[in-house]
Amino acid sequence: MSVIANAKTHFKTKLTDKLEWVECPEWKTKIYFKGSATLKQTEEVIALHRENKVAEALATVLVSRALNEDGTKMFTIADKFDLMNNVDPEIITNMATHILNSEPKTEDIEKN
C-alpha cells in the first residue's frame, strides 16, 4: 500500500471511531462529536480566528462538529446566527473549547 493510502485509511478510522461527548446540562443534552476534524473544518475555524472573529469561530466549531447521539448534525448553518446572538456565550465557549481540546496533540501523534 502507498503512503497516501495508509494515511487515508488511518484518518478514515479516526473519523469513524466511536463518538465522544460532553455533557451540556444548561441545554439538557449531551453534545457528541468525533475526536478529529477534517482539514477543511479546521481551516475555516483558523481563518475566522485570524480575522479576530472568535465568536464566529466558536459557533462554527459547533455547527461543523456537534452531533446528536445517532451521529447526525446537531446544528445547521442557519443556526449559526442564533448561536452567535441568542445563546449564552459562556456555554458556546465551553462546548467548542471542549471539542477543540479533545483533538490529539502533536506529542500524542508523534508517539504513534
Biopython code that builds the backbone (N, CA, C, O; Angstrom):
import numpy as np
from Bio.PDB.StructureBuilder import StructureBuilder

atoms = [
    (1, "MET", "N", (0.833, -1.178, 0.000)),
    (1, "MET", "CA", (0.000, 0.000, 0.000)),
    (1, "MET", "C", (0.881, 1.247, 0.000)),
    (1, "MET", "O", (1.949, 1.260, 0.612)),
    (2, "SER", "N", (0.435, 2.279, -0.679)),
    (2, "SER", "CA", (1.206, 3.515, -0.725)),
    (2, "SER", "C", (1.041, 4.291, 0.571)),
    (2, "SER", "O", (0.129, 4.022, 1.353)),
    (3, "VAL", "N", (1.911, 5.235, 0.792)),
    (3, "VAL", "CA", (1.856, 6.067, 1.992)),
    (3, "VAL", "C", (0.546, 6.847, 2.034)),
    (3, "VAL", "O", (-0.074, 6.937, 3.093)),
    (4, "ILE", "N", (0.110, 7.409, 0.914)),
    (4, "ILE", "CA", (-1.129, 8.181, 0.906)),
    (4, "ILE", "C", (-2.321, 7.275, 1.222)),
    (4, "ILE", "O", (-3.243, 7.693, 1.923)),
    (5, "ALA", "N", (-2.313, 6.061, 0.722)),
    (5, "ALA", "CA", (-3.395, 5.115, 1.029)),
    (5, "ALA", "C", (-3.411, 4.799, 2.521)),
    (5, "ALA", "O", (-4.475, 4.743, 3.137)),
    (6, "ASN", "N", (-2.224, 4.592, 3.103)),
    (6, "ASN", "CA", (-2.129, 4.336, 4.540)),
    (6, "ASN", "C", (-2.626, 5.535, 5.340)),
    (6, "ASN", "O", (-3.345, 5.374, 6.327)),
    (7, "ALA", "N", (-2.241, 6.741, 4.910)),
    (7, "ALA", "CA", (-2.659, 7.964, 5.602)),
    (7, "ALA", "C", (-4.177, 8.119, 5.553)),
    (7, "ALA", "O", (-4.802, 8.476, 6.551)),
    (8, "LYS", "N", (-4.764, 7.852, 4.392)),
    (8, "LYS", "CA", (-6.215, 7.976, 4.240)),
    (8, "LYS", "C", (-6.948, 6.936, 5.095)),
    (8, "LYS", "O", (-7.966, 7.240, 5.716)),
    (9, "THR", "N", (-6.429, 5.725, 5.120)),
    (9, "THR", "CA", (-7.038, 4.673, 5.926)),
    (9, "THR", "C", (-6.975, 5.033, 7.409)),
    (9, "THR", "O", (-7.946, 4.852, 8.143)),
    (10, "HIS", "N", (-5.832, 5.540, 7.838)),
    (10, "HIS", "CA", (-5.665, 5.942, 9.232)),
    (10, "HIS", "C", (-6.673, 7.011, 9.615)),
    (10, "HIS", "O", (-7.317, 6.907, 10.659)),
    (11, "PHE", "N", (-6.819, 8.041, 8.783)),
    (11, "PHE", "CA", (-7.723, 9.147, 9.093)),
    (11, "PHE", "C", (-9.177, 8.693, 9.043)),
    (11, "PHE", "O", (-9.987, 9.117, 9.867)),
    (12, "LYS", "N", (-9.511, 7.842, 8.089)),
    (12, "LYS", "CA", (-10.880, 7.331, 7.999)),
    (12, "LYS", "C", (-11.241, 6.579, 9.273)),
    (12, "LYS", "O", (-12.369, 6.678, 9.755)),
    (13, "THR", "N", (-10.300, 5.838, 9.815)),
    (13, "THR", "CA", (-10.519, 5.119, 11.066)),
    (13, "THR", "C", (-10.810, 6.103, 12.198)),
    (13, "THR", "O", (-11.709, 5.872, 13.007)),
    (14, "LYS", "N", (-10.058, 7.194, 12.257)),
    (14, "LYS", "CA", (-10.272, 8.196, 13.298)),
    (14, "LYS", "C", (-11.646, 8.842, 13.177)),
    (14, "LYS", "O", (-12.293, 9.127, 14.184)),
    (15, "LEU", "N", (-12.089, 9.071, 11.948)),
    (15, "LEU", "CA", (-13.382, 9.718, 11.740)),
    (15, "LEU", "C", (-14.558, 8.777, 11.968)),
    (15, "LEU", "O", (-15.678, 9.234, 12.200)),
    (16, "THR", "N", (-14.322, 7.476, 11.907)),
    (16, "THR", "CA", (-15.412, 6.529, 12.102)),
    (16, "THR", "C", (-15.373, 5.871, 13.471)),
    (16, "THR", "O", (-16.245, 5.063, 13.791)),
    (17, "ASP", "N", (-14.377, 6.202, 14.285)),
    (17, "ASP", "CA", (-14.328, 5.684, 15.651)),
    (17, "ASP", "C", (-15.558, 6.148, 16.417)),
    (17, "ASP", "O", (-16.306, 7.008, 15.950)),
    (18, "LYS", "N", (-15.758, 5.577, 17.585)),
    (18, "LYS", "CA", (-16.926, 5.941, 18.390)),
    (18, "LYS", "C", (-16.934, 7.436, 18.690)),
    (18, "LYS", "O", (-15.894, 8.094, 18.720)),
    (19, "LEU", "N", (-18.112, 7.935, 18.904)),
    (19, "LEU", "CA", (-18.269, 9.357, 19.194)),
    (19, "LEU", "C", (-17.882, 9.655, 20.632)),
    (19, "LEU", "O", (-18.145, 8.867, 21.541)),
    (20, "GLU", "N", (-17.255, 10.799, 20.819)),
    (20, "GLU", "CA", (-17.002, 11.313, 22.156)),
    (20, "GLU", "C", (-18.166, 12.227, 22.493)),
    (20, "GLU", "O", (-18.946, 12.578, 21.608)),
    (21, "TRP", "N", (-18.300, 12.619, 23.745)),
    (21, "TRP", "CA", (-19.379, 13.512, 24.107)),
    (21, "TRP", "C", (-19.001, 14.379, 25.295)),
    (21, "TRP", "O", (-18.098, 14.063, 26.069)),
    (22, "VAL", "N", (-19.726, 15.483, 25.409)),
    (22, "VAL", "CA", (-19.583, 16.381, 26.544)),
    (22, "VAL", "C", (-20.991, 16.700, 27.036)),
    (22, "VAL", "O", (-21.893, 16.972, 26.244)),
    (23, "GLU", "N", (-21.161, 16.663, 28.331)),
    (23, "GLU", "CA", (-22.457, 16.973, 28.949)),
    (23, "GLU", "C", (-22.684, 18.474, 28.900)),
    (23, "GLU", "O", (-21.791, 19.259, 29.219)),
    (24, "CYS", "N", (-23.885, 18.866, 28.498)),
    (24, "CYS", "CA", (-24.274, 20.270, 28.490)),
    (24, "CYS", "C", (-25.575, 20.396, 29.292)),
    (24, "CYS", "O", (-26.663, 20.436, 28.718)),
    (25, "PRO", "N", (-25.453, 20.458, 30.620)),
    (25, "PRO", "CA", (-26.658, 20.465, 31.462)),
    (25, "PRO", "C", (-27.561, 21.677, 31.226)),
    (25, "PRO", "O", (-28.779, 21.590, 31.380)),
    (26, "GLU", "N", (-26.965, 22.792, 30.855)),
    (26, "GLU", "CA", (-27.758, 24.003, 30.616)),
    (26, "GLU", "C", (-28.732, 23.809, 29.450)),
    (26, "GLU", "O", (-29.808, 24.407, 29.432)),
    (27, "TRP", "N", (-28.361, 22.991, 28.500)),
    (27, "TRP", "CA", (-29.206, 22.714, 27.338)),
    (27, "TRP", "C", (-29.925, 21.371, 27.477)),
    (27, "TRP", "O", (-30.644, 20.943, 26.574)),
    (28, "LYS", "N", (-29.724, 20.720, 28.611)),
    (28, "LYS", "CA", (-30.335, 19.411, 28.894)),
    (28, "LYS", "C", (-30.014, 18.381, 27.801)),
    (28, "LYS", "O", (-30.893, 17.674, 27.309)),
    (29, "THR", "N", (-28.725, 18.322, 27.441)),
    (29, "THR", "CA", (-28.317, 17.389, 26.382)),
    (29, "THR", "C", (-26.847, 17.022, 26.519)),
    (29, "THR", "O", (-26.110, 17.607, 27.312)),
    (30, "LYS", "N", (-26.450, 16.061, 25.745)),
    (30, "LYS", "CA", (-25.042, 15.742, 25.542)),
    (30, "LYS", "C", (-24.728, 16.166, 24.116)),
    (30, "LYS", "O", (-25.535, 15.974, 23.207)),
    (31, "ILE", "N", (-23.558, 16.738, 23.931)),
    (31, "ILE", "CA", (-23.098, 17.085, 22.594)),
    (31, "ILE", "C", (-22.064, 16.036, 22.194)),
    (31, "ILE", "O", (-21.027, 15.884, 22.840)),
    (32, "TYR", "N", (-22.364, 15.330, 21.137)),
    (32, "TYR", "CA", (-21.470, 14.295, 20.635)),
    (32, "TYR", "C", (-20.598, 14.890, 19.533)),
    (32, "TYR", "O", (-20.985, 15.850, 18.867)),
    (33, "PHE", "N", (-19.425, 14.311, 19.354)),
    (33, "PHE", "CA", (-18.507, 14.794, 18.324)),
    (33, "PHE", "C", (-17.462, 13.731, 18.051)),
    (33, "PHE", "O", (-17.232, 12.836, 18.864)),
    (34, "LYS", "N", (-16.840, 13.844, 16.904)),
    (34, "LYS", "CA", (-15.736, 12.945, 16.555)),
    (34, "LYS", "C", (-14.453, 13.562, 17.087)),
    (34, "LYS", "O", (-14.309, 14.784, 17.131)),
    (35, "GLY", "N", (-13.533, 12.715, 17.486)),
    (35, "GLY", "CA", (-12.300, 13.178, 18.102)),
    (35, "GLY", "C", (-11.342, 13.881, 17.165)),
    (35, "GLY", "O", (-10.306, 14.387, 17.596)),
    (36, "SER", "N", (-11.677, 13.916, 15.903)),
    (36, "SER", "CA", (-10.812, 14.565, 14.935)),
    (36, "SER", "C", (-11.679, 15.315, 13.933)),
    (36, "SER", "O", (-12.862, 15.015, 13.768)),
    (37, "ALA", "N", (-11.076, 16.292, 13.267)),
    (37, "ALA", "CA", (-11.792, 17.089, 12.272)),
    (37, "ALA", "C", (-11.028, 17.024, 10.954)),
    (37, "ALA", "O", (-9.832, 16.732, 10.920)),
    (38, "THR", "N", (-11.743, 17.301, 9.882)),
    (38, "THR", "CA", (-11.062, 17.362, 8.591)),
    (38, "THR", "C", (-10.278, 18.661, 8.500)),
    (38, "THR", "O", (-10.544, 19.611, 9.237)),
    (39, "LEU", "N", (-9.335, 18.695, 7.615)),
    (39, "LEU", "CA", (-8.546, 19.901, 7.410)),
    (39, "LEU", "C", (-9.446, 21.057, 6.971)),
    (39, "LEU", "O", (-9.216, 22.203, 7.359)),
    (40, "LYS", "N", (-10.454, 20.767, 6.176)),
    (40, "LYS", "CA", (-11.396, 21.789, 5.711)),
    (40, "LYS", "C", (-12.145, 22.412, 6.891)),
    (40, "LYS", "O", (-12.295, 23.632, 6.954)),
    (41, "GLN", "N", (-12.613, 21.582, 7.823)),
    (41, "GLN", "CA", (-13.298, 22.100, 9.013)),
    (41, "GLN", "C", (-12.355, 22.966, 9.843)),
    (41, "GLN", "O", (-12.741, 24.033, 10.320)),
    (42, "THR", "N", (-11.146, 22.514, 10.008)),
    (42, "THR", "CA", (-10.163, 23.231, 10.801)),
    (42, "THR", "C", (-9.771, 24.541, 10.138)),
    (42, "THR", "O", (-9.598, 25.552, 10.819)),
    (43, "GLU", "N", (-9.632, 24.534, 8.822)),
    (43, "GLU", "CA", (-9.216, 25.714, 8.067)),
    (43, "GLU", "C", (-10.177, 26.893, 8.280)),
    (43, "GLU", "O", (-9.740, 28.025, 8.487)),
    (44, "GLU", "N", (-11.475, 26.621, 8.230)),
    (44, "GLU", "CA", (-12.464, 27.690, 8.394)),
    (44, "GLU", "C", (-12.374, 28.316, 9.795)),
    (44, "GLU", "O", (-12.441, 29.537, 9.938)),
    (45, "VAL", "N", (-12.226, 27.490, 10.802)),
    (45, "VAL", "CA", (-12.128, 27.988, 12.177)),
    (45, "VAL", "C", (-10.863, 28.816, 12.351)),
    (45, "VAL", "O", (-10.903, 29.882, 12.966)),
    (46, "ILE", "N", (-9.751, 28.346, 11.825)),
    (46, "ILE", "CA", (-8.485, 29.082, 11.929)),
    (46, "ILE", "C", (-8.573, 30.410, 11.198)),
    (46, "ILE", "O", (-8.107, 31.428, 11.709)),
    (47, "ALA", "N", (-9.164, 30.414, 10.011)),
    (47, "ALA", "CA", (-9.294, 31.661, 9.250)),
    (47, "ALA", "C", (-10.123, 32.681, 10.015)),
    (47, "ALA", "O", (-9.759, 33.856, 10.064)),
    (48, "LEU", "N", (-11.219, 32.258, 10.606)),
    (48, "LEU", "CA", (-12.048, 33.181, 11.390)),
    (48, "LEU", "C", (-11.282, 33.705, 12.602)),
    (48, "LEU", "O", (-11.373, 34.886, 12.937)),
    (49, "HIS", "N", (-10.543, 32.842, 13.244)),
    (49, "HIS", "CA", (-9.757, 33.251, 14.412)),
    (49, "HIS", "C", (-8.703, 34.283, 14.017)),
    (49, "HIS", "O", (-8.499, 35.268, 14.727)),
    (50, "ARG", "N", (-8.042, 34.059, 12.899)),
    (50, "ARG", "CA", (-7.019, 35.007, 12.427)),
    (50, "ARG", "C", (-7.613, 36.375, 12.125)),
    (50, "ARG", "O", (-6.930, 37.393, 12.242)),
    (51, "GLU", "N", (-8.884, 36.399, 11.738)),
    (51, "GLU", "CA", (-9.570, 37.661, 11.455)),
    (51, "GLU", "C", (-10.174, 38.268, 12.726)),
    (51, "GLU", "O", (-10.950, 39.222, 12.658)),
    (52, "ASN", "N", (-9.811, 37.707, 13.887)),
    (52, "ASN", "CA", (-10.329, 38.131, 15.184)),
    (52, "ASN", "C", (-11.842, 37.972, 15.293)),
    (52, "ASN", "O", (-12.499, 38.720, 16.018)),
    (53, "LYS", "N", (-12.383, 37.011, 14.582)),
    (53, "LYS", "CA", (-13.805, 36.693, 14.660)),
    (53, "LYS", "C", (-13.966, 35.454, 15.542)),
    (53, "LYS", "O", (-14.427, 34.402, 15.100)),
    (54, "VAL", "N", (-13.570, 35.620, 16.802)),
    (54, "VAL", "CA", (-13.519, 34.493, 17.723)),
    (54, "VAL", "C", (-14.911, 33.916, 17.981)),
    (54, "VAL", "O", (-15.080, 32.697, 18.002)),
    (55, "ALA", "N", (-15.903, 34.779, 18.175)),
    (55, "ALA", "CA", (-17.266, 34.293, 18.428)),
    (55, "ALA", "C", (-17.761, 33.458, 17.251)),
    (55, "ALA", "O", (-18.355, 32.397, 17.443)),
    (56, "GLU", "N", (-17.520, 33.931, 16.050)),
    (56, "GLU", "CA", (-17.951, 33.192, 14.866)),
    (56, "GLU", "C", (-17.174, 31.882, 14.733)),
    (56, "GLU", "O", (-17.730, 30.868, 14.310)),
    (57, "ALA", "N", (-15.904, 31.904, 15.089)),
    (57, "ALA", "CA", (-15.095, 30.685, 15.038)),
    (57, "ALA", "C", (-15.656, 29.630, 15.999)),
    (57, "ALA", "O", (-15.760, 28.455, 15.645)),
    (58, "LEU", "N", (-16.011, 30.049, 17.196)),
    (58, "LEU", "CA", (-16.552, 29.106, 18.184)),
    (58, "LEU", "C", (-17.905, 28.553, 17.731)),
    (58, "LEU", "O", (-18.168, 27.357, 17.863)),
    (59, "ALA", "N", (-18.755, 29.423, 17.201)),
    (59, "ALA", "CA", (-20.049, 28.962, 16.681)),
    (59, "ALA", "C", (-19.837, 28.000, 15.521)),
    (59, "ALA", "O", (-20.571, 27.021, 15.384)),
    (60, "THR", "N", (-18.848, 28.267, 14.695)),
    (60, "THR", "CA", (-18.543, 27.400, 13.554)),
    (60, "THR", "C", (-18.102, 26.016, 14.023)),
    (60, "THR", "O", (-18.439, 25.009, 13.400)),
    (61, "VAL", "N", (-17.351, 25.968, 15.116)),
    (61, "VAL", "CA", (-16.951, 24.669, 15.680)),
    (61, "VAL", "C", (-18.197, 23.852, 16.002)),
    (61, "VAL", "O", (-18.266, 22.667, 15.674)),
    (62, "LEU", "N", (-19.173, 24.475, 16.637)),
    (62, "LEU", "CA", (-20.384, 23.740, 16.993)),
    (62, "LEU", "C", (-21.192, 23.344, 15.755)),
    (62, "LEU", "O", (-21.685, 22.219, 15.669)),
    (63, "VAL", "N", (-21.328, 24.253, 14.810)),
    (63, "VAL", "CA", (-22.090, 23.939, 13.595)),
    (63, "VAL", "C", (-21.440, 22.781, 12.838)),
    (63, "VAL", "O", (-22.134, 21.892, 12.345)),
    (64, "SER", "N", (-20.130, 22.790, 12.747)),
    (64, "SER", "CA", (-19.453, 21.777, 11.939)),
    (64, "SER", "C", (-19.171, 20.475, 12.675)),
    (64, "SER", "O", (-19.034, 19.426, 12.046)),
    (65, "ARG", "N", (-19.081, 20.531, 14.015)),
    (65, "ARG", "CA", (-18.645, 19.335, 14.739)),
    (65, "ARG", "C", (-19.661, 18.724, 15.690)),
    (65, "ARG", "O", (-19.591, 17.525, 15.963)),
    (66, "ALA", "N", (-20.610, 19.511, 16.208)),
    (66, "ALA", "CA", (-21.561, 18.987, 17.194)),
    (66, "ALA", "C", (-22.540, 18.026, 16.523)),
    (66, "ALA", "O", (-23.111, 18.316, 15.471)),
    (67, "LEU", "N", (-22.713, 16.875, 17.167)),
    (67, "LEU", "CA", (-23.568, 15.824, 16.615)),
    (67, "LEU", "C", (-24.582, 15.356, 17.653)),
    (67, "LEU", "O", (-24.381, 15.510, 18.857)),
    (68, "ASN", "N", (-25.664, 14.787, 17.162)),
    (68, "ASN", "CA", (-26.606, 14.078, 18.019)),
    (68, "ASN", "C", (-26.042, 12.692, 18.285)),
    (68, "ASN", "O", (-25.063, 12.282, 17.660)),
    (69, "GLU", "N", (-26.655, 11.975, 19.208)),
    (69, "GLU", "CA", (-26.165, 10.648, 19.572)),
    (69, "GLU", "C", (-26.114, 9.696, 18.384)),
    (69, "GLU", "O", (-25.270, 8.801, 18.344)),
    (70, "ASP", "N", (-27.014, 9.880, 17.413)),
    (70, "ASP", "CA", (-27.037, 8.996, 16.241)),
    (70, "ASP", "C", (-26.032, 9.420, 15.162)),
    (70, "ASP", "O", (-25.977, 8.814, 14.092)),
    (71, "GLY", "N", (-25.242, 10.457, 15.443)),
    (71, "GLY", "CA", (-24.207, 10.892, 14.504)),
    (71, "GLY", "C", (-24.668, 11.945, 13.509)),
    (71, "GLY", "O", (-23.872, 12.398, 12.687)),
    (72, "THR", "N", (-25.927, 12.344, 13.564)),
    (72, "THR", "CA", (-26.412, 13.398, 12.676)),
    (72, "THR", "C", (-26.012, 14.763, 13.239)),
    (72, "THR", "O", (-25.774, 14.911, 14.438)),
    (73, "LYS", "N", (-25.945, 15.744, 12.358)),
    (73, "LYS", "CA", (-25.548, 17.095, 12.766)),
    (73, "LYS", "C", (-26.557, 17.665, 13.754)),
    (73, "LYS", "O", (-27.766, 17.553, 13.551)),
    (74, "MET", "N", (-26.061, 18.270, 14.812)),
    (74, "MET", "CA", (-26.907, 18.880, 15.819)),
    (74, "MET", "C", (-27.414, 20.248, 15.342)),
    (74, "MET", "O", (-28.548, 20.632, 15.625)),
    (75, "PHE", "N", (-26.562, 20.969, 14.620)),
    (75, "PHE", "CA", (-26.897, 22.309, 14.160)),
    (75, "PHE", "C", (-26.722, 22.410, 12.648)),
    (75, "PHE", "O", (-25.959, 21.658, 12.041)),
    (76, "THR", "N", (-27.440, 23.347, 12.064)),
    (76, "THR", "CA", (-27.272, 23.655, 10.651)),
    (76, "THR", "C", (-26.596, 25.018, 10.536)),
    (76, "THR", "O", (-26.477, 25.741, 11.525)),
    (77, "ILE", "N", (-26.164, 25.360, 9.352)),
    (77, "ILE", "CA", (-25.554, 26.667, 9.129)),
    (77, "ILE", "C", (-26.534, 27.782, 9.480)),
    (77, "ILE", "O", (-26.120, 28.864, 9.895)),
    (78, "ALA", "N", (-27.824, 27.524, 9.316)),
    (78, "ALA", "CA", (-28.844, 28.520, 9.660)),
    (78, "ALA", "C", (-28.892, 28.785, 11.165)),
    (78, "ALA", "O", (-29.346, 29.848, 11.588)),
    (79, "ASP", "N", (-28.427, 27.828, 11.979)),
    (79, "ASP", "CA", (-28.404, 28.004, 13.437)),
    (79, "ASP", "C", (-27.256, 28.895, 13.904)),
    (79, "ASP", "O", (-27.246, 29.341, 15.051)),
    (80, "LYS", "N", (-26.303, 29.153, 13.034)),
    (80, "LYS", "CA", (-25.108, 29.911, 13.415)),
    (80, "LYS", "C", (-25.468, 31.298, 13.954)),
    (80, "LYS", "O", (-24.879, 31.750, 14.936)),
    (81, "PHE", "N", (-26.433, 31.975, 13.320)),
    (81, "PHE", "CA", (-26.854, 33.300, 13.779)),
    (81, "PHE", "C", (-27.351, 33.228, 15.220)),
    (81, "PHE", "O", (-26.946, 34.033, 16.058)),
    (82, "ASP", "N", (-28.223, 32.269, 15.508)),
    (82, "ASP", "CA", (-28.743, 32.128, 16.870)),
    (82, "ASP", "C", (-27.639, 31.775, 17.863)),
    (82, "ASP", "O", (-27.610, 32.300, 18.976)),
    (83, "LEU", "N", (-26.740, 30.893, 17.465)),
    (83, "LEU", "CA", (-25.629, 30.541, 18.352)),
    (83, "LEU", "C", (-24.795, 31.775, 18.708)),
    (83, "LEU", "O", (-24.315, 31.907, 19.834)),
    (84, "MET", "N", (-24.633, 32.661, 17.751)),
    (84, "MET", "CA", (-23.796, 33.846, 17.974)),
    (84, "MET", "C", (-24.537, 34.977, 18.684)),
    (84, "MET", "O", (-23.903, 35.822, 19.317)),
    (85, "ASN", "N", (-25.857, 35.009, 18.590)),
    (85, "ASN", "CA", (-26.591, 36.167, 19.086)),
    (85, "ASN", "C", (-27.643, 35.878, 20.149)),
    (85, "ASN", "O", (-28.041, 36.788, 20.877)),
    (86, "ASN", "N", (-28.097, 34.648, 20.255)),
    (86, "ASN", "CA", (-29.214, 34.347, 21.145)),
    (86, "ASN", "C", (-28.950, 33.209, 22.124)),
    (86, "ASN", "O", (-29.878, 32.678, 22.734)),
    (87, "VAL", "N", (-27.697, 32.843, 22.268)),
    (87, "VAL", "CA", (-27.322, 31.742, 23.144)),
    (87, "VAL", "C", (-26.193, 32.222, 24.059)),
    (87, "VAL", "O", (-25.344, 33.017, 23.655)),
    (88, "ASP", "N", (-26.199, 31.732, 25.285)),
    (88, "ASP", "CA", (-25.198, 32.120, 26.283)),
    (88, "ASP", "C", (-23.782, 31.890, 25.734)),
    (88, "ASP", "O", (-23.412, 30.751, 25.446)),
    (89, "PRO", "N", (-22.990, 32.959, 25.587)),
    (89, "PRO", "CA", (-21.646, 32.809, 25.013)),
    (89, "PRO", "C", (-20.713, 31.954, 25.873)),
    (89, "PRO", "O", (-19.780, 31.339, 25.357)),
    (90, "GLU", "N", (-20.962, 31.917, 27.159)),
    (90, "GLU", "CA", (-20.122, 31.086, 28.027)),
    (90, "GLU", "C", (-20.296, 29.607, 27.688)),
    (90, "GLU", "O", (-19.328, 28.847, 27.692)),
    (91, "ILE", "N", (-21.525, 29.205, 27.398)),
    (91, "ILE", "CA", (-21.780, 27.801, 27.044)),
    (91, "ILE", "C", (-21.174, 27.490, 25.678)),
    (91, "ILE", "O", (-20.562, 26.438, 25.495)),
    (92, "ILE", "N", (-21.343, 28.399, 24.722)),
    (92, "ILE", "CA", (-20.740, 28.216, 23.398)),
    (92, "ILE", "C", (-19.236, 28.031, 23.542)),
    (92, "ILE", "O", (-18.653, 27.112, 22.967)),
    (93, "THR", "N", (-18.620, 28.910, 24.312)),
    (93, "THR", "CA", (-17.172, 28.858, 24.524)),
    (93, "THR", "C", (-16.760, 27.541, 25.173)),
    (93, "THR", "O", (-15.812, 26.893, 24.728)),
    (94, "ASN", "N", (-17.473, 27.149, 26.222)),
    (94, "ASN", "CA", (-17.125, 25.909, 26.928)),
    (94, "ASN", "C", (-17.261, 24.678, 26.040)),
    (94, "ASN", "O", (-16.376, 23.822, 26.023)),
    (95, "MET", "N", (-18.359, 24.586, 25.309)),
    (95, "MET", "CA", (-18.599, 23.402, 24.473)),
    (95, "MET", "C", (-17.601, 23.346, 23.301)),
    (95, "MET", "O", (-17.018, 22.297, 23.028)),
    (96, "ALA", "N", (-17.413, 24.467, 22.624)),
    (96, "ALA", "CA", (-16.481, 24.494, 21.491)),
    (96, "ALA", "C", (-15.053, 24.220, 21.955)),
    (96, "ALA", "O", (-14.308, 23.496, 21.296)),
    (97, "THR", "N", (-14.681, 24.797, 23.085)),
    (97, "THR", "CA", (-13.328, 24.576, 23.621)),
    (97, "THR", "C", (-13.121, 23.111, 23.979)),
    (97, "THR", "O", (-12.056, 22.552, 23.720)),
    (98, "HIS", "N", (-14.126, 22.494, 24.567)),
    (98, "HIS", "CA", (-14.010, 21.077, 24.911)),
    (98, "HIS", "C", (-13.794, 20.232, 23.644)),
    (98, "HIS", "O", (-12.945, 19.342, 23.618)),
    (99, "ILE", "N", (-14.565, 20.523, 22.614)),
    (99, "ILE", "CA", (-14.424, 19.788, 21.350)),
    (99, "ILE", "C", (-13.031, 19.995, 20.769)),
    (99, "ILE", "O", (-12.383, 19.033, 20.355)),
    (100, "LEU", "N", (-12.568, 21.234, 20.734)),
    (100, "LEU", "CA", (-11.244, 21.529, 20.173)),
    (100, "LEU", "C", (-10.124, 20.900, 20.989)),
    (100, "LEU", "O", (-9.135, 20.429, 20.427)),
    (101, "ASN", "N", (-10.271, 20.888, 22.303)),
    (101, "ASN", "CA", (-9.228, 20.326, 23.160)),
    (101, "ASN", "C", (-9.191, 18.806, 23.141)),
    (101, "ASN", "O", (-8.242, 18.206, 23.646)),
    (102, "SER", "N", (-10.208, 18.177, 22.566)),
    (102, "SER", "CA", (-10.216, 16.716, 22.506)),
    (102, "SER", "C", (-9.377, 16.186, 21.357)),
    (102, "SER", "O", (-9.064, 14.997, 21.307)),
    (103, "GLU", "N", (-9.011, 17.072, 20.426)),
    (103, "GLU", "CA", (-8.211, 16.632, 19.288)),
    (103, "GLU", "C", (-6.830, 16.208, 19.765)),
    (103, "GLU", "O", (-6.293, 16.780, 20.713)),
    (104, "PRO", "N", (-6.258, 15.208, 19.110)),
    (104, "PRO", "CA", (-4.946, 14.728, 19.534)),
    (104, "PRO", "C", (-3.889, 15.828, 19.415)),
    (104, "PRO", "O", (-3.884, 16.611, 18.466)),
    (105, "LYS", "N", (-3.019, 15.862, 20.381)),
    (105, "LYS", "CA", (-1.927, 16.829, 20.391)),
    (105, "LYS", "C", (-0.746, 16.283, 19.589)),
    (105, "LYS", "O", (-0.656, 15.078, 19.357)),
    (106, "THR", "N", (0.141, 17.149, 19.173)),
    (106, "THR", "CA", (1.306, 16.762, 18.385)),
    (106, "THR", "C", (2.097, 15.674, 19.090)),
    (106, "THR", "O", (2.569, 14.733, 18.451)),
    (107, "GLU", "N", (2.246, 15.798, 20.411)),
    (107, "GLU", "CA", (3.026, 14.800, 21.171)),
    (107, "GLU", "C", (2.378, 13.416, 21.085)),
    (107, "GLU", "O", (3.067, 12.401, 20.977)),
    (108, "ASP", "N", (1.031, 13.391, 21.135)),
    (108, "ASP", "CA", (0.319, 12.121, 21.051)),
    (108, "ASP", "C", (0.488, 11.496, 19.676)),
    (108, "ASP", "O", (0.672, 10.284, 19.559)),
    (109, "ILE", "N", (0.425, 12.312, 18.644)),
    (109, "ILE", "CA", (0.571, 11.824, 17.278)),
    (109, "ILE", "C", (1.977, 11.259, 17.065)),
    (109, "ILE", "O", (2.150, 10.218, 16.430)),
    (110, "GLU", "N", (2.969, 11.956, 17.600)),
    (110, "GLU", "CA", (4.359, 11.515, 17.425)),
    (110, "GLU", "C", (4.612, 10.175, 18.097)),
    (110, "GLU", "O", (5.482, 9.428, 17.651)),
    (111, "LYS", "N", (3.872, 9.843, 19.167)),
    (111, "LYS", "CA", (4.037, 8.573, 19.861)),
    (111, "LYS", "C", (3.604, 7.403, 18.989)),
    (111, "LYS", "O", (4.120, 6.294, 19.126)),
    (112, "ASN", "N", (2.636, 7.658, 18.076)),
    (112, "ASN", "CA", (2.103, 6.584, 17.227)),
    (112, "ASN", "C", (2.947, 6.413, 16.055)),
    (112, "ASN", "O", (2.669, 5.557, 15.215)),
]
sb = StructureBuilder()
sb.init_structure("model")
sb.init_model(0)
sb.init_chain("A")
sb.init_seg("    ")
for serial, (resi, resn, name, xyz) in enumerate(atoms, 1):
    if name == "N":
        sb.init_residue(resn, " ", resi, " ")
    sb.init_atom(name, np.array(xyz, "f"), 0.0, 1.0, " ", f" {name:<3s}", serial, name[0])
structure = sb.get_structure()
